[in-house]
């Protein structure tokens, strides 16, 4: 309706200026005055009608983007005072069957304060539990446990290809089933999902003008994988340690690369990229690059969040800005690396409950803990941390020790001998086949902070 009103106003102003020009009758004016009058009226026409027309155009772009990305379903209510969203990074490369989410994170937001917690689920998590009301529970009553092929990121493809009929009327059965598996695994109710296609992810970052981070170590933009030697080829390039502004292609590699390190370092970098996007997509950037961001969003984002609720979620996002994000990774440094294969669900549910309690307004006040300080749970349980902090233990006096803030680390930019780490040095080591030396030099590349 607003688009129609703006177009009508633009046309009305245009007719008004044209009629003014007719009434003035430029041919009756003094020859010297004619150009000035005509130019003034044309400029007024462009400024008035042009501005209204362009506003209508941008509003229509946003309307189309919202209609393409978000659903028309009912609004959701908070559960235990929080909104819980599953964020998936889908990869539908040419060598893959279907779209397989290689990045799984739960974004839990306090419905009043916007205090946010991120729970990262490794893609190789096994024995995922479906919720009791999930259609897939009849297929896998004891969990998704068919062996090494039953990793949690394979649920999307399997359900899409084989069990879509169990989800009549659901736009994306694979995404819905993955959401049910993550809900049952974490012991929390996840109400909606957002799936970002990684191939178009770079476009969205470029539309934002890039993201700013502090990288703890060098990250390879990995080249081809040699099946014979089971090693990666020469990297296409490197992302240096230290403060960097990443364009879309670099940000994509920064979140995907896992050469020389494990999946958990990659998860930490993915968390950092998410936080950088949330932190740096401010109103000024959004207004200045609105059209590009909106168009990029329609290419890379899919969600079952109701479009009718976007206004309230925008208000919540504004509250969340400036607050530190608490996080838990289902793997190192919060759990043993083997936990993904043989999970203890009672322990997992307890840790998730502790994290959400620390990320709620009431929980933070009762604990008396600052947002950027680790919350140490009761004895016998593992640490719940703010993003990027290191494990802590309770001091003898029972007080909570202060921990470094997420950005309080020193990027590794030199070798143990003090020689600067450069792309040339890393390339020489790669050509010499000295993979272990590279592995040691880039071991800290999981450390990252959004600037």
C-alpha positions as CSV (number, residue, x, y, z in Angstrom):
1,X,0.0,0.0,0.0
2,X,2.8,2.4,0.8
3,X,4.5,1.6,-2.5
4,X,1.3,2.5,-4.3
5,X,0.9,5.7,-2.3
6,X,4.5,6.7,-3.1
7,X,4.1,6.0,-6.8
8,X,0.9,8.1,-6.9
9,X,2.6,11.0,-5.1
10,X,5.6,10.8,-7.5
11,X,3.2,10.9,-10.5
12,X,1.2,13.7,-8.9
13,X,4.2,15.9,-8.3
14,X,5.4,15.3,-11.8
15,X,2.1,16.4,-13.2
16,X,2.1,19.4,-10.9
17,X,5.6,20.6,-12.2
18,X,4.6,20.0,-15.8
19,X,1.4,22.0,-15.2
20,X,3.4,24.8,-13.6
21,X,5.7,24.9,-16.6
22,X,2.5,25.2,-18.8
23,X,1.2,28.0,-16.7
24,X,4.4,29.9,-16.7
25,X,4.6,29.7,-20.6
26,X,8.4,30.0,-20.9
27,X,8.0,31.5,-24.4
28,X,6.6,34.6,-22.8
29,X,9.5,35.0,-20.5
30,X,12.5,37.2,-21.2
31,X,15.1,35.1,-23.2
32,X,17.7,35.2,-20.4
33,X,15.1,34.0,-17.8
34,X,13.8,31.0,-19.8
35,X,16.8,28.6,-19.2
36,X,16.9,29.4,-15.5
37,X,13.2,28.8,-15.0
38,X,13.2,25.6,-17.0
39,X,16.3,24.2,-15.2
40,X,14.8,25.0,-11.8
41,X,11.6,23.3,-12.6
42,X,13.3,20.2,-14.0
43,X,15.6,20.0,-10.9
44,X,12.5,20.3,-8.6
45,X,10.8,17.6,-10.7
46,X,13.8,15.2,-10.3
47,X,14.3,15.9,-6.6
48,X,10.6,15.6,-5.7
49,X,9.2,12.9,-8.0
50,X,12.5,11.1,-8.4
51,X,13.0,10.8,-4.7
52,X,9.5,9.5,-4.1
53,X,9.9,7.0,-7.0
54,X,13.2,5.7,-5.8
55,X,11.8,5.3,-2.3
56,X,8.9,3.3,-3.8
57,X,11.5,1.2,-5.7
58,X,13.6,0.4,-2.6
59,X,10.5,-0.4,-0.6
60,X,9.4,-2.8,-3.3
61,X,12.9,-4.4,-3.3
62,X,12.6,-5.0,0.4
63,X,9.0,-6.4,0.0
64,X,10.2,-8.9,-2.6
65,X,13.2,-9.9,-0.5
66,X,11.0,-10.5,2.6
67,X,8.6,-12.5,0.5
68,X,11.4,-14.6,-1.0
69,X,13.2,-15.3,2.2
70,X,10.6,-15.5,5.0
71,X,7.4,-17.5,5.3
72,X,3.8,-16.4,5.6
73,X,3.2,-18.8,8.5
74,X,2.1,-17.9,12.1
75,X,4.3,-16.0,14.5
76,X,6.3,-18.0,17.2
77,X,6.3,-17.4,20.9
78,X,9.4,-17.5,23.2
79,X,10.1,-20.8,25.0
80,X,11.2,-20.2,28.6
81,X,11.7,-16.6,27.8
82,X,14.0,-17.2,24.7
83,X,13.7,-17.4,21.0
84,X,15.8,-20.3,19.6
85,X,16.9,-20.3,15.9
86,X,18.9,-23.0,14.1
87,X,21.5,-21.3,11.8
88,X,22.7,-23.6,9.0
89,X,25.4,-23.0,6.4
90,X,24.4,-25.2,3.4
91,X,26.9,-26.5,0.8
92,X,25.5,-27.7,-2.4
93,X,28.7,-28.1,-4.4
94,X,28.9,-30.0,-7.7
95,X,30.5,-33.0,-6.0
96,X,27.7,-33.4,-3.5
97,X,24.2,-34.9,-3.5
98,X,21.7,-32.3,-2.2
99,X,22.5,-29.4,0.1
100,X,24.5,-30.6,3.2
101,X,24.8,-28.2,6.1
102,X,28.4,-28.0,7.1
103,X,27.8,-25.4,9.7
104,X,25.2,-25.9,12.5
105,X,24.7,-23.3,15.2
106,X,21.8,-22.5,17.6
107,X,21.2,-18.8,18.2
108,X,19.3,-18.4,21.5
109,X,18.1,-14.9,22.3
110,X,16.5,-13.6,25.5
111,X,13.1,-12.3,24.5
112,X,13.4,-9.2,26.8
113,X,17.1,-8.2,26.8
114,X,18.4,-9.6,23.5
115,X,21.3,-11.4,25.4
116,X,22.5,-14.0,23.0
117,X,24.1,-17.4,23.2
118,X,25.5,-19.5,20.4
119,X,25.7,-23.3,20.6
120,X,27.8,-24.8,17.9
121,X,27.1,-28.4,16.8
122,X,29.9,-30.1,14.9
123,X,28.9,-31.5,11.5
124,X,30.3,-34.9,12.4
125,X,28.1,-35.3,15.5
126,X,26.8,-38.9,15.8
127,X,23.7,-40.5,17.5
128,X,21.6,-37.3,17.2
129,X,18.3,-37.7,19.0
130,X,15.1,-36.7,17.2
131,X,12.4,-35.0,19.3
132,X,9.4,-37.1,20.4
133,X,7.0,-35.5,17.9
134,X,9.4,-35.8,15.0
135,X,8.3,-38.2,12.2
136,X,11.9,-39.3,11.9
137,X,11.8,-40.8,15.4
138,X,9.8,-43.7,14.1
139,X,12.7,-44.4,11.7
140,X,15.5,-43.9,14.2
141,X,13.9,-44.4,17.7
142,X,17.3,-44.8,19.4
143,X,19.0,-41.9,17.6
144,X,20.6,-41.4,14.2
145,X,23.0,-44.3,14.7
146,X,23.5,-46.2,11.5
147,X,27.3,-45.8,11.7
148,X,29.9,-43.4,10.4
149,X,27.5,-42.3,7.6
150,X,25.0,-41.1,10.0
151,X,26.5,-37.7,10.9
152,X,24.1,-35.0,11.8
153,X,24.8,-33.0,8.7
154,X,23.6,-35.9,6.5
155,X,20.0,-35.7,7.9
156,X,19.1,-32.9,5.5
157,X,20.0,-34.8,2.4
158,X,18.6,-38.2,3.6
159,X,15.2,-36.8,4.5
160,X,15.0,-34.7,1.3
161,X,15.8,-37.7,-0.9
162,X,14.0,-40.5,1.0
163,X,11.6,-39.3,3.7
164,X,10.1,-36.1,2.3
165,X,6.6,-37.8,2.3
166,X,6.8,-37.8,6.2
167,X,6.6,-34.0,6.1
168,X,3.5,-33.1,3.9
169,X,3.1,-29.4,3.4
170,X,6.6,-28.6,4.7
171,X,8.5,-26.4,2.3
172,X,11.9,-27.9,3.2
173,X,11.6,-31.3,4.9
174,X,15.4,-31.8,5.2
175,X,15.8,-28.5,7.1
176,X,12.8,-29.3,9.3
177,X,14.2,-32.7,10.2
178,X,17.6,-31.2,11.0
179,X,16.0,-28.7,13.3
180,X,14.1,-31.5,15.1
181,X,17.4,-33.5,15.5
182,X,19.3,-30.5,16.9
183,X,16.3,-29.8,19.3
184,X,16.3,-33.4,20.6
185,X,20.1,-33.5,20.8
186,X,20.4,-30.3,22.9
187,X,17.3,-30.8,24.9
188,X,15.8,-27.5,24.0
189,X,13.0,-26.3,21.7
190,X,14.2,-24.7,18.5
191,X,11.4,-22.8,16.9
192,X,12.7,-21.7,13.5
193,X,15.7,-22.1,11.1
194,X,17.7,-19.9,8.8
195,X,19.7,-21.7,6.1
196,X,22.4,-19.7,4.2
197,X,23.8,-21.2,1.0
198,X,27.6,-21.0,1.3
199,X,28.1,-20.6,-2.4
200,X,26.2,-17.3,-2.2
201,X,27.6,-16.3,1.2
202,X,30.4,-14.4,-0.4
203,X,27.9,-12.2,-2.3
204,X,26.2,-11.2,1.0
205,X,29.6,-10.3,2.6
206,X,30.6,-8.2,-0.4
207,X,27.2,-6.4,-0.3
208,X,28.0,-5.4,3.3
209,X,31.4,-4.1,2.2
210,X,33.3,-6.9,3.9
211,X,33.8,-7.8,7.6
212,X,36.5,-6.8,10.1
213,X,38.2,-9.4,12.3
214,X,41.3,-10.1,14.3
215,X,42.7,-13.4,13.3
216,X,44.8,-15.5,15.7
217,X,46.8,-17.3,13.0
218,X,47.2,-17.7,9.2
219,X,44.4,-19.5,7.4
220,X,44.9,-21.3,4.0
221,X,42.5,-20.7,1.2
222,X,42.8,-24.4,0.4
223,X,43.4,-25.7,-3.1
224,X,42.4,-29.0,-4.7
225,X,42.5,-32.2,-2.6
226,X,44.8,-35.0,-3.9
227,X,43.1,-38.3,-3.4
228,X,46.3,-40.2,-4.0
229,X,48.4,-38.5,-1.4
230,X,45.4,-37.6,0.8
231,X,46.7,-34.0,1.1
232,X,45.6,-30.6,-0.1
233,X,47.4,-29.0,-3.0
234,X,49.0,-25.6,-3.0
235,X,46.6,-23.1,-1.3
236,X,45.0,-20.5,-3.6
237,X,46.1,-17.9,-1.1
238,X,46.4,-17.2,2.7
239,X,44.5,-15.0,5.1
240,X,47.2,-13.4,7.4
241,X,47.1,-13.3,11.2
242,X,46.2,-9.9,12.8
243,X,43.5,-7.3,12.0
244,X,42.0,-7.9,8.6
245,X,39.1,-6.8,6.5
246,X,37.8,-9.8,4.6
247,X,35.9,-9.6,1.3
248,X,33.2,-12.2,0.5
249,X,35.6,-14.8,-1.0
250,X,38.1,-14.5,1.9
251,X,35.3,-14.7,4.5
252,X,33.9,-17.8,2.8
253,X,37.3,-19.5,3.0
254,X,37.9,-18.3,6.5
255,X,34.8,-20.1,7.7
256,X,35.3,-23.2,5.6
257,X,39.0,-23.9,5.7
258,X,40.1,-26.8,8.0
259,X,43.5,-27.8,6.5
260,X,46.2,-28.2,9.2
261,X,43.7,-27.9,12.0
262,X,40.6,-29.7,13.2
263,X,36.9,-29.0,12.7
264,X,36.7,-27.2,16.0
265,X,39.1,-24.5,14.9
266,X,36.8,-24.0,11.9
267,X,33.8,-23.8,14.2
268,X,35.4,-21.0,16.2
269,X,36.1,-19.1,13.0
270,X,32.6,-19.6,11.8
271,X,31.3,-18.2,15.2
272,X,33.6,-15.2,14.7
273,X,32.3,-14.5,11.2
274,X,28.7,-14.7,12.4
275,X,29.5,-12.3,15.2
276,X,31.3,-9.9,12.8
277,X,28.2,-9.8,10.5
278,X,25.8,-9.2,13.4
279,X,28.1,-6.5,14.9
280,X,29.0,-4.7,11.7
281,X,25.6,-4.7,9.9
282,X,24.7,-1.3,11.4
283,X,21.8,0.9,10.2
284,X,24.2,3.2,8.2
285,X,25.7,0.2,6.3
286,X,22.2,-1.2,5.7
287,X,20.8,2.1,4.3
288,X,23.9,2.8,2.2
289,X,24.0,-0.7,0.7
290,X,20.3,-1.7,1.1
291,X,19.6,-2.7,-2.5
292,X,22.7,-4.9,-2.8
293,X,22.2,-6.5,0.6
294,X,18.5,-7.2,-0.1
295,X,19.2,-8.8,-3.5
296,X,22.1,-10.9,-2.1
297,X,19.8,-12.1,0.7
298,X,17.2,-13.5,-1.7
299,X,20.0,-15.5,-3.4
300,X,21.5,-17.1,-0.2
301,X,19.0,-17.2,2.6
302,X,16.0,-19.4,3.2
303,X,14.0,-19.4,6.5
304,X,10.7,-20.5,8.0
305,X,10.6,-17.4,10.2
306,X,7.3,-15.6,9.7
307,X,7.6,-12.3,7.9
308,X,4.9,-10.9,10.3
309,X,7.4,-11.1,13.2
310,X,10.4,-9.4,11.6
311,X,9.6,-6.0,13.2
312,X,9.8,-7.4,16.8
313,X,12.9,-9.4,15.9
314,X,14.5,-6.3,14.5
315,X,13.8,-4.5,17.9
316,X,15.4,-7.5,19.7
317,X,18.4,-7.4,17.4
318,X,19.0,-3.7,18.2
319,X,18.9,-4.6,21.9
320,X,21.5,-7.4,21.3
321,X,24.0,-5.1,19.6
322,X,26.9,-4.2,21.9
323,X,26.4,-7.2,24.2
324,X,28.9,-10.0,24.3
325,X,27.7,-13.3,22.9
326,X,28.1,-16.3,25.2
327,X,28.9,-19.6,23.5
328,X,29.2,-23.3,23.9
329,X,30.9,-25.7,21.4
330,X,29.9,-29.4,21.4
331,X,33.6,-30.3,21.2
332,X,36.9,-28.6,22.1
333,X,37.5,-26.5,24.0
334,X,34.2,-27.2,25.9
335,X,34.0,-31.0,25.4
336,X,36.5,-33.7,24.6
337,X,37.0,-34.3,20.9
338,X,35.5,-37.9,21.2
339,X,32.3,-36.5,22.6
340,X,30.9,-35.9,19.1
341,X,31.1,-39.7,18.5
342,X,30.0,-41.0,21.9
343,X,27.9,-38.2,23.4
344,X,26.6,-38.2,27.0
345,X,23.2,-36.5,26.5
346,X,22.6,-35.9,30.2
347,X,25.8,-34.0,30.5
348,X,25.1,-32.2,27.3
349,X,21.6,-31.1,28.4
350,X,23.0,-29.9,31.7
351,X,25.6,-27.8,30.0
352,X,23.1,-26.2,27.7
353,X,20.8,-25.4,30.6
354,X,23.7,-23.7,32.4
355,X,24.6,-21.7,29.3
356,X,21.1,-20.4,28.8
357,X,20.7,-19.6,32.5
358,X,23.9,-17.5,32.3
359,X,22.6,-15.8,29.1
360,X,19.3,-14.7,30.7
361,X,18.6,-11.4,32.4
362,X,17.6,-13.1,35.6
363,X,20.5,-15.6,35.5
364,X,23.2,-13.0,34.9
365,X,21.9,-10.8,37.7
366,X,21.7,-13.6,40.2
367,X,25.2,-14.8,39.4
368,X,26.6,-11.3,39.5
369,X,28.8,-12.1,36.5
370,X,29.7,-9.6,33.7
371,X,28.9,-10.5,30.1
372,X,32.6,-10.9,29.1
373,X,33.6,-13.1,32.0
374,X,33.3,-16.9,32.0
375,X,30.5,-18.5,34.0
376,X,31.9,-21.5,35.9
377,X,29.3,-24.1,36.7
378,X,29.1,-26.4,39.7
379,X,31.8,-28.9,40.3
380,X,31.7,-31.9,38.0
381,X,30.4,-30.0,35.0
382,X,32.4,-28.3,32.2
383,X,32.9,-24.6,31.6
384,X,30.4,-22.3,30.1
385,X,32.2,-19.5,28.4
386,X,31.8,-16.2,26.8
387,X,33.0,-16.2,23.2
388,X,36.7,-16.9,22.8
389,X,37.6,-17.2,26.5
390,X,39.7,-20.0,27.9
391,X,38.7,-22.7,30.5
392,X,38.8,-21.7,34.1
393,X,38.6,-23.3,37.5
394,X,37.1,-21.9,40.7
395,X,39.7,-20.4,43.0
396,X,40.2,-21.7,46.5
397,X,38.1,-18.8,47.9
398,X,35.2,-19.8,45.7
399,X,35.2,-16.5,43.7
400,X,34.9,-16.5,40.0
401,X,38.2,-15.7,38.3
402,X,38.4,-12.9,35.7
403,X,39.1,-14.2,32.2
404,X,40.4,-12.4,29.1
405,X,37.8,-10.8,26.9
406,X,37.3,-12.5,23.5
407,X,39.6,-10.1,21.8
408,X,42.4,-10.4,24.3
409,X,44.8,-12.6,22.5
410,X,48.0,-12.0,20.5
411,X,48.0,-13.1,16.9
412,X,50.9,-15.4,15.9
413,X,52.8,-13.5,13.2
414,X,56.3,-14.8,13.7
415,X,58.0,-18.2,13.9
416,X,59.5,-19.5,17.2
417,X,62.8,-18.0,15.9
418,X,61.3,-14.6,15.5
419,X,61.2,-14.7,11.7
420,X,58.0,-13.0,10.2
421,X,55.5,-15.5,8.9
422,X,54.8,-14.6,5.3
423,X,52.9,-16.2,2.4
424,X,56.3,-16.8,0.7
425,X,57.5,-18.7,3.8
426,X,54.4,-20.9,4.0
427,X,54.6,-21.5,0.2
428,X,58.2,-22.6,0.5
429,X,57.3,-25.0,3.4
430,X,54.4,-26.4,1.3
431,X,56.6,-27.0,-1.7
432,X,59.2,-28.7,0.5
433,X,56.5,-31.0,1.8
434,X,57.0,-29.8,5.4
435,X,53.4,-30.0,6.4
436,X,54.2,-30.4,10.1
437,X,56.0,-27.1,10.2
438,X,53.0,-25.3,8.6
439,X,50.7,-27.1,11.1
440,X,52.7,-25.7,14.0
441,X,52.8,-22.2,12.6
442,X,49.0,-22.0,12.0
443,X,47.9,-23.9,15.1
444,X,46.2,-20.8,16.6
445,X,44.1,-19.9,13.6
446,X,40.9,-20.9,15.5
447,X,41.4,-17.7,17.6
448,X,39.3,-14.9,16.2
449,X,37.5,-11.7,17.4
450,X,35.0,-9.5,15.5
451,X,36.1,-5.9,15.4
